[in-house]
Amino acid sequence: MPIGRNDPCPCGSGKKYKKCCLNQQPEVKPAARLASDDDLLAPGEISDYGPPNLNQQFFIANPMVATTPQGLLNHVMLEPELMSVVTNFVRQQDARGKDEVWRIKKTDSVEGLIQIMKESPDPLNHHLLIERILERADEAVPKILAELVHPQPDGFTELAIQVIYRSEQEVAGELLALVTMPMADAYDLSLVCMLLGMVGTEMAIKPLWDCFHFFKEKFPHRTYLQGPLIGLYELSHQSEEPLEVSDEMRQQVERSLRQSGCAVSSSTAERIAELLLQRRRIETIKVLCEETDAGLKQAKDAIDQLQLDLAQAAQTSAEDPNVSAAKG
């Protein structure tokens, strides 16, 4: 039976329907951000930045930042089980998104699941959505790659690269085409660069090198460069010998930590340098706490300062090689 205007409102407020929920509009979920004109790249805008030089100094002078969207997403992609653990824990405290869970479970078509990806699904449902799509990865991945040709909401691209990575399909050629396409959203391109470095071959190094320097030059205050930087790091560790700690770097670690009140031995300084090169920041802080009397905050601050000192030293050496030679 329809609700009359003068009937009690079914929401339980005690007011008449006409004075309560009759004229209220249903809640509309805000649309995800689409690329602005400033974030769109024009055809041929990315220049040739010369031959890649992925040496130790490059990665020290351009540190990867784990707290950027790209860094966090890279961590989730490498350890997807963490997302499941976090989701299950939060689910015990928060029951939101249950209707969406039902929809994801009941949607049978790949097209329907991809549509949900575009609608900014609740982060608590990302793991379930990815798992459902991976059940039909052979069909889904080509369709997702086709969607990435056009600018997409940020959430879609973040889910897309996780699906593609976990599908373990050979898509390096398609990703290379996306990186070199005539127009793309800067954030989309940044994430695709990261994915390309995680699944690609040495052929991807040059495009990622150009994208990194382009982002660094055009968007100096954004995090877009982190995508190709992570990709270059992943590729450098696939195609080259592990980065070795130089005597100069070890000595710089010793100096910086001593100035921060956390003096360490030469062997510990070398270990800390190795961990930083491997992006194992948490373990680096743990080692420093164990080897000194530093508390957690002091160790974190000391490592922050160390990374700044190393980046500054590498930048100085790159600008004036004679400085490094004189120290040697």
N, C-alpha and C positions, 0 to 999 in steps of 0.2 A: 504494500500500500504506500503511495507517495506521501511524503511529509508535508503537512499543511503549514502555511506561513505562521499561523498562531500556535502550532503545536510546540511542545517542549523540544528544545534542540537535542538531537541524538548524541551530541558530544558530552552531555552530562553537566553542562554549565548551570542549568536551572533557568536560563533565559529562553525566550521564545525564539523559534528558528529564524524568524525574519530579522531579529535583532542580534543574531549571533553568527552562524556559519553560512546563512543563505547567500550572502553577497561576497563571501571570501573566495578568492581565486585559489585554485590548487597550487601547491608549491611546485615551482619550476626549477629544475636543477640547472645551475649556471653552466653555460657552454664553456668548454675548454678553450684555452687560448689558441688562436690561430696566428700564423706568422704575420707580423706587421710589415709594412713596406720596407722598413729599415733592415729587417732580417732576411729579406729576399735577395738572392745573389743573381746578378745579371749574367747573361751568356758571356763567357770569356773573361769574367772578372778575376778569376784566380790565375795569377801569373806563374811563370817559371822561376823558381827560386834557387836554381842551380843544383848541382849534384848533392845528394844527401851525405851528411857526415855524422853518423850516429855513434860518436865516441863517448867516453865517460864524461868529458866536460860538458857535452850537450845536455845530458840528463841531469847533471848537477846544477847547471845554470838554468834549467827549465824543469823545476821539480813538479811532480804530479801531486795534486791536492786531493786527498781522500774524501774530503767533505763536500766536494762539488757534486752536482747531479751525475756527471759522468763517472766520477770516482766511486760514488755510492752504488751506481748501477753496475759498474764493472765488478765490484765486490759481490753483489747479489748474483750476478751471472756466473761467477767462478764458484760460488758456494750457495746454490739455490736452496739447499736444505735449510739454511738459516731463515729464509723467508717463510717456509712452512712452520718452523718452530715459533717464530715471532707471531705469525698469524694465529696459530692455535692458542698461544698465550693470551693475546689480546682478545680473542673470541670469548675467553672465560670472563673477561671484564666488561665486554661491550657486545651487545647483540645486534648492532646495526647491520644493515645490508642483507637481511635474511630474504627479502623478496627477490633481490638480485641473485642470491645464491640459487633460489628455486628456478629463476629464469635461465641461469647458466646451465644448470643440470638438465633442464627440459629442452633446451635448444639443440636440435639435431644437425642443422645445416652449418657448414663452414661459413657461409655468408652471414648467417644469423650471429654466430660467435664473433666474427669480424666486426659486425655492426655494434655489438656490445663493447668491443675494444674502443670504438670511436666515441662512445658515450660517457667517457670519464668514469669507468666503474670504480666502486669503492676499493681503495688499496687493500682492504682485508680480503677482497675477492680476487685479487690478481693471481694468486697461486692457483686457485681452482680454475680460473679462466684459462690460464696458460696450459694447465694439465689437460683440460678438455680439448683445446685446439691441437695439442701435440698428439692426441689420439688419432687425428687425421692430418698429420703433418704433411704427407705427400701432396695432398690437395690444398692445404692451407698456405704453405710457404710461398708457392708461386703467386697466389692471390694477394698475399701480404706484400710481397716485393712489388707487385703492380701498383698497389696503393701508395707505396713510398715514392713513386715517381712524382706525386703531387704533394704540396705542403699539407701536413696533417697536424691535428692537435698533439701537444707534447706527450700526453698520456698514451696515445696510440703508438707513437714511435718508440717510446720506452718499452711498451709491451711487445711491440713487433720484433725488436732486436733480441729480446729474451727468447721469444718463440723460435726465431731463426737460429740462434746460437744453440739452443738445446735440441733442436731437430737434428743437428749433426749432418745436415745435407750439404752437398758441395755447391756453394752459391758465390764463390769468390768472384767469378766473372760478372754475375749480376750486380754484386756490390761495387765492383770497380766501375761499372757503367753508371751506377747511381752517383758515385763520387765525382765523376767527370761529366755529369749531365749538364745541360745549358743553364738550368735554373733550379734552385733548391732553397729551402728554408735553412738558415744557418744552424739552428739547433738540431734539426733533422740530420743535416750533413755531418755535424759533429758526432752524433751518435752512430751514424753509419760508418764513419771513419774508425771509430773505436771498434765496432764489430768487425770491420774488414781486417784490422790488425790482429784480431783474435782468431780469425779463421782463414786469413789469406796467406799468400806466399810473398816472396821477395819482390814480385812485380808490383805489389801494393806500396812499397816503401816510398817511391818517388811521388805518387799522388798524395800520400799522407804528409810527406815532407812539405809539399807545396801548400796543402790545406792548413797545416800548422802555422807556417809563416804568414799566410794570408790572414788567418784569424788573429794572430798576434799583432799584425799591422793594422787591420781594420777595426777590430773589436778588442782593444787593449784592456778594457775594464770589464769584459765579459769572461765567461768560463769556456767559451766555444773551443779554444785551442786545446783544452784538456782531452777532448775526444781523439783527435789525431795524435796527440802526444802519447796517450795510453796505447793507441794502436801501434805507434812506432816502437814503444817499449816492448810490447808483446812480440813484434816481428824481430826486433834486434836480439831477443833472447831465443828465438827459434833458429835464426840464421847465423849467429856469431857465437864465439866462445864467451863464456861468462865474463862479466866485467870484473877486472882485478883492481884491488885497492892499491893505489900508488903510495910511495913513501910520503909524498907531499900531502896527499889527502889524509893519511893517517896522522901526520904531524898537525895538520889543520884541526882535525878532530880533537887531538890532545889539547891544543891551545884553547880552542873555543870552550871545551868542557871545563878546563881549569879556570878560565875566566868566569865561568858560571858557578864556580864553587863545587864542581863535581870532577875532581881530578881522577884520571884512570890510568892504568898501565898501557903500554904500547900494544900489547896483545888484545886488551879490551877495546882500545880505540879502533884497532883494525876490525874487530868483530862488529862494532857499532857501525862502522863505515860500510861493511858488507851488508848488514841488515837494511841500512838506509837505501843502498843501491837496489836492494830487492823489494823495496817499498813495504817492509815489515816494521812499521812504525811502533805498533803496540809492543812487539817483542823487543825493539830497541829500548823503549822506556823501561821495560821489565829488567833488561840486562843492566841498565844504568842504576836502577834502584838496588839491584842485588850486589853490584860491585862497589857501590858507594853508600854513604849514609843519607843520601837524598830521599826525601819523601816524594810521593807521586806528583804533586804540583811542581816541585822544584825540578824533577826529572823532565816533566813535560816542557816546562819553560826552557830548560837547558837544551833539549832537542830542537825546539822551535828556533832558538837562537843559533844552534849549530847549523841547521838547514839554511838559514839566512846567510850565515858566514860562508858556507860552502858555495852557495849560489853566487854570492858576491865575488868570491875568489875565482870561481870558474869564469864569470863574466869578465873580470879584469884580465885574466889570462888569455881569454879569447880575443879581447880588444888589443892586447899588447903581449904577444908571445914571449918577448924578451924578459917580462917580469917573471914568468915561470922558469925561464932558462937561468936567470940570475939567482933564483932561489935554489935551483939545482946545483 
